[in-house]
Amino acid sequence: MPSPRRQQGPIGRVSEIGGGGARIELDLDRLNQLSLDSDPSVALSGQVGGHVKVEVASRWLLAAVRTLRLGNAENASVIADVDFLGEGEEHDQSGRLINFRRGITVYPSPGSRVHPVSGDDMKQMFAADERAHIEIGTVYPTKDVRGALYVDALLGKHFALLGSTGTGKSTSAALIMHRICELAPEGHIVMIDPHGEYSAAFKSTGELYNVDNLAMPYWLMNFEEHCEVFITSQGAERQRDMDILAKCLLLARSKNRAAEGLNKLTVDSPIPYTLSDLTSAITNEMGLLNKATDTAPYMRLKGKIDELKADPRYQFMFSGMLIADSMTTFIGKIFRLPARGKPISIIDVSGVPSDIVSVVVAMLARLVFDYAIWSRNEVPRPVLLVCEEAHRYVPSDTSSAGQAVRKILERIAKEGRKYGVALGLITQRPSDLAEGVLSQCGTIIAMRLNNERDQAFVKSAMPEGARGFLDTIPALRNRECIVCGEGVSIPIRVSFDDLERDRRPASSDPAFSELWRQTGDEEAMVQRVVKRWRSQGR
């Protein structure tokens, strides 16, 4: 008597076997019958993006359909290429698929029968095991099978969220962060937000920082970051300016009480110093010169420092109030140590002047990494650093400015796992990202990508078994994604859950047709805007 599982009957047979997949021959009439089935998983079996299972002894091999083409027109057959995903066993009494595992240990032989996959099979395939996980949405094409991400694998091996503008990327990022915060209310997440979108989403679960309350001490910068801010020259002159800055910075740092007990003080040591000590060190060095003609580099440096001190836009970093040794409180508040139920700090850098925004991001990323290195003897407190618009900070173009931020993010991508630093990259232009960084991301969450170069770039970064799956990237709907890599047991296509309105980022598109119908109060509005513009305040 056939088991209950085999009542559906086969829909085809295996014609050719390869290492990671097979070619199967399907019956066109059976496919047309299945497409009318009430179970959406059965209806999609044998279609591109759907699944089939192959009978091998007492096991089922599960595979995803990648391509279809017409076979023999006379006997109405369809030839399909499939990629193997994993295998499971058949329960004797119920015939249900049980003990599904990723990867396969036995291969079918040509002629093995191919069956459709039901919603129950999908539940077994995608059921989350005991590992800590978050649910982000519903697996396509089902209505009730939940898509889960394994948090430890997702964060431990870094992740990237990719998608063209307007596909729901910011909302999806907020959803994933909310789910992680619910799972770990005492976690430590630092999110760099270049457009000020996420403050609206994390009012209740996060601490929000911007130029008004960040109070980021300039003396926390290392020497490379100091050079990016203070040195404006290029070529041979730049090296000379750097030598002068290094000498004077060391003198300024050594004047602090905190430096007295240190036998190894370097230009990179995060010791407070006053900008006036630095400028007076530059003036003294200039006074020791034999000829007045050599003063140009000293004057350049001094002029730049005075300019930063006087410019109100830089007050959040170069204010005279930031001389006190506030390093422990700054790190505690930014890294949420202790979290007190607010595990995420949103750092809104939209108000930071564009010429130093990359230095601010470099400092934050480097503090995360340095803290992890120097806290190795303590109880581990891993930190997740989430970087929105990541292509700005780690571009594939190596000649651009902002090399400090590029170096530190590349280093976190390569070595962060050893020290408990997780990296989450969010970008709409993966092809503009440095290639080494994307390939270090163990989990890739790909939403719709409209650009062909981006699609090809993501495919090349994906594990081999998921490549066929990625052909569907251009066909994804908004708020749908494909997840492959370490964070999921097998590649999945997921439709994201809806987020409550008050937990969404402020990133909705303007409705031109409605807003352009409104009129009135324009003169006063322009006056108010110009006033804010001129005072450089919000």
Secondary structure in CASP SS format (residue, H / E / C, confidence):
PFRMAT SS
TARGET T0000
AUTHOR 0000-0000-0000
METHOD secondary structure of the structure
MODEL  1
M C 1.00
P C 1.00
S C 1.00
P H 1.00
R H 1.00
R H 1.00
Q H 1.00
Q H 1.00
G C 1.00
P C 1.00
I C 1.00
G E 1.00
R E 1.00
V E 1.00
S E 1.00
E E 1.00
I E 1.00
G C 1.00
G C 1.00
G C 1.00
G E 1.00
A E 1.00
R E 1.00
I E 1.00
E E 1.00
L E 1.00
D E 1.00
L H 1.00
D H 1.00
R H 1.00
L H 1.00
N H 1.00
Q H 1.00
L H 1.00
S C 1.00
L C 1.00
D C 1.00
S C 1.00
D C 1.00
P H 1.00
S H 1.00
V H 1.00
A H 1.00
L H 1.00
S C 1.00
G C 1.00
Q C 1.00
V C 1.00
G C 1.00
G C 1.00
H E 1.00
V E 1.00
K E 1.00
V E 1.00
E E 1.00
V E 1.00
A C 1.00
S C 1.00
R E 1.00
W E 1.00
L E 1.00
L E 1.00
A E 1.00
A E 1.00
V E 1.00
R E 1.00
T E 1.00
L E 1.00
R E 1.00
L E 1.00
G C 1.00
N C 1.00
A C 1.00
E C 1.00
N C 1.00
A C 1.00
S E 1.00
V E 1.00
I E 1.00
A E 1.00
D E 1.00
V E 1.00
D E 1.00
F E 1.00
L E 1.00
G E 1.00
E E 1.00
G E 1.00
E E 1.00
E E 1.00
H C 1.00
D C 1.00
Q C 1.00
S C 1.00
G C 1.00
R C 1.00
L E 1.00
I E 1.00
N E 1.00
F E 1.00
R E 1.00
R E 1.00
G E 1.00
I C 1.00
T C 1.00
V C 1.00
Y C 1.00
P C 1.00
S C 1.00
P C 1.00
G C 1.00
S C 1.00
R E 1.00
V E 1.00
H E 1.00
P E 1.00
V C 1.00
S C 1.00
G H 1.00
D H 1.00
D H 1.00
M H 1.00
K H 1.00
Q H 1.00
M H 1.00
F H 1.00
A C 1.00
A C 1.00
D C 1.00
E C 1.00
R C 1.00
A C 1.00
H E 1.00
I E 1.00
E E 1.00
I E 1.00
G E 1.00
T E 1.00
V E 1.00
Y C 1.00
P C 1.00
T C 1.00
K C 1.00
D C 1.00
V C 1.00
R E 1.00
G E 1.00
A E 1.00
L E 1.00
Y E 1.00
V H 1.00
D H 1.00
A H 1.00
L H 1.00
L H 1.00
G H 1.00
K C 1.00
H C 1.00
F E 1.00
A E 1.00
L E 1.00
L E 1.00
G C 1.00
S C 1.00
T C 1.00
G C 1.00
T C 1.00
G C 1.00
K H 1.00
S H 1.00
T H 1.00
S H 1.00
A H 1.00
A H 1.00
L H 1.00
I H 1.00
M H 1.00
H H 1.00
R H 1.00
I H 1.00
C H 1.00
E H 1.00
L H 1.00
A C 1.00
P C 1.00
E C 1.00
G C 1.00
H C 1.00
I E 1.00
V E 1.00
M E 1.00
I E 1.00
D E 1.00
P C 1.00
H C 1.00
G C 1.00
E C 1.00
Y H 1.00
S H 1.00
A H 1.00
A C 1.00
F C 1.00
K C 1.00
S C 1.00
T C 1.00
G E 1.00
E E 1.00
L E 1.00
Y E 1.00
N C 1.00
V C 1.00
D C 1.00
N C 1.00
L C 1.00
A C 1.00
M C 1.00
P C 1.00
Y H 1.00
W H 1.00
L H 1.00
M C 1.00
N C 1.00
F H 1.00
E H 1.00
E H 1.00
H H 1.00
C H 1.00
E H 1.00
V H 1.00
F H 1.00
I C 1.00
T C 1.00
S C 1.00
Q C 1.00
G H 1.00
A H 1.00
E H 1.00
R H 1.00
Q H 1.00
R H 1.00
D H 1.00
M H 1.00
D H 1.00
I H 1.00
L H 1.00
A H 1.00
K H 1.00
C H 1.00
L H 1.00
L H 1.00
L H 1.00
A H 1.00
R H 1.00
S H 1.00
K C 1.00
N C 1.00
R H 1.00
A H 1.00
A H 1.00
E C 1.00
G C 1.00
L C 1.00
N C 1.00
K C 1.00
L C 1.00
T C 1.00
V C 1.00
D C 1.00
S C 1.00
P C 1.00
I C 1.00
P C 1.00
Y C 1.00
T C 1.00
L H 1.00
S H 1.00
D H 1.00
L H 1.00
T H 1.00
S H 1.00
A H 1.00
I H 1.00
T H 1.00
N H 1.00
E H 1.00
M H 1.00
G H 1.00
L C 1.00
L C 1.00
N C 1.00
K C 1.00
A H 1.00
T H 1.00
D H 1.00
T H 1.00
A H 1.00
P H 1.00
Y H 1.00
M H 1.00
R H 1.00
L H 1.00
K H 1.00
G H 1.00
K H 1.00
I H 1.00
D H 1.00
E H 1.00
L H 1.00
K H 1.00
A H 1.00
D C 1.00
P H 1.00
R H 1.00
Y H 1.00
Q H 1.00
F H 1.00
M H 1.00
F H 1.00
S C 1.00
G H 1.00
M H 1.00
L H 1.00
I H 1.00
A C 1.00
D C 1.00
S C 1.00
M H 1.00
T H 1.00
T H 1.00
F H 1.00
I H 1.00
G H 1.00
K H 1.00
I H 1.00
F C 1.00
R C 1.00
L C 1.00
P C 1.00
A C 1.00
R C 1.00
G C 1.00
K C 1.00
P C 1.00
I E 1.00
S E 1.00
I E 1.00
I E 1.00
D E 1.00
V C 1.00
S C 1.00
G C 1.00
V C 1.00
P C 1.00
S C 1.00
D C 1.00
I C 1.00
V H 1.00
S H 1.00
V H 1.00
V H 1.00
V H 1.00
A H 1.00
M H 1.00
L H 1.00
A H 1.00
R H 1.00
L H 1.00
V H 1.00
F H 1.00
D H 1.00
Y H 1.00
A H 1.00
I H 1.00
W H 1.00
S C 1.00
R C 1.00
N C 1.00
E C 1.00
V C 1.00
P C 1.00
R C 1.00
P C 1.00
V E 1.00
L E 1.00
L E 1.00
V E 1.00
C E 1.00
E E 1.00
E C 1.00
A H 1.00
H H 1.00
R H 1.00
Y C 1.00
V C 1.00
P E 1.00
S C 1.00
D C 1.00
T C 1.00
S C 1.00
S C 1.00
A C 1.00
G C 1.00
Q H 1.00
A H 1.00
V H 1.00
R H 1.00
K H 1.00
I H 1.00
L H 1.00
E H 1.00
R H 1.00
I H 1.00
A H 1.00
K H 1.00
E H 1.00
G H 1.00
R H 1.00
K H 1.00
Y H 1.00
G C 1.00
V E 1.00
A E 1.00
L E 1.00
G E 1.00
L E 1.00
I E 1.00
T E 1.00
Q C 1.00
R C 1.00
P H 1.00
S H 1.00
D H 1.00
L E 1.00
A C 1.00
E H 1.00
G H 1.00
V H 1.00
L H 1.00
S H 1.00
Q C 1.00
C C 1.00
G C 1.00
T E 1.00
I E 1.00
I E 1.00
A E 1.00
M C 1.00
R C 1.00
L C 1.00
N C 1.00
N C 1.00
E H 1.00
R H 1.00
D H 1.00
Q H 1.00
A H 1.00
F H 1.00
V H 1.00
K H 1.00
S H 1.00
A H 1.00
M C 1.00
P C 1.00
E H 1.00
G H 1.00
A H 1.00
R H 1.00
G H 1.00
F H 1.00
L H 1.00
D C 1.00
T C 1.00
I H 1.00
P H 1.00
A H 1.00
L C 1.00
R C 1.00
N C 1.00
R C 1.00
E E 1.00
C E 1.00
I E 1.00
V E 1.00
C E 1.00
G E 1.00
E C 1.00
G C 1.00
V C 1.00
S C 1.00
I C 1.00
P C 1.00
I E 1.00
R E 1.00
V E 1.00
S E 1.00
F E 1.00
D C 1.00
D C 1.00
L C 1.00
E C 1.00
R H 1.00
D H 1.00
R H 1.00
R C 1.00
P C 1.00
A C 1.00
S C 1.00
S C 1.00
D C 1.00
P C 1.00
A C 1.00
F H 1.00
S H 1.00
E H 1.00
L H 1.00
W C 1.00
R C 1.00
Q C 1.00
T C 1.00
G C 1.00
D C 1.00
E H 1.00
E H 1.00
A H 1.00
M H 1.00
V H 1.00
Q H 1.00
R H 1.00
V H 1.00
V H 1.00
K H 1.00
R H 1.00
W H 1.00
R H 1.00
S H 1.00
Q C 1.00
G C 1.00
R C 1.00
END
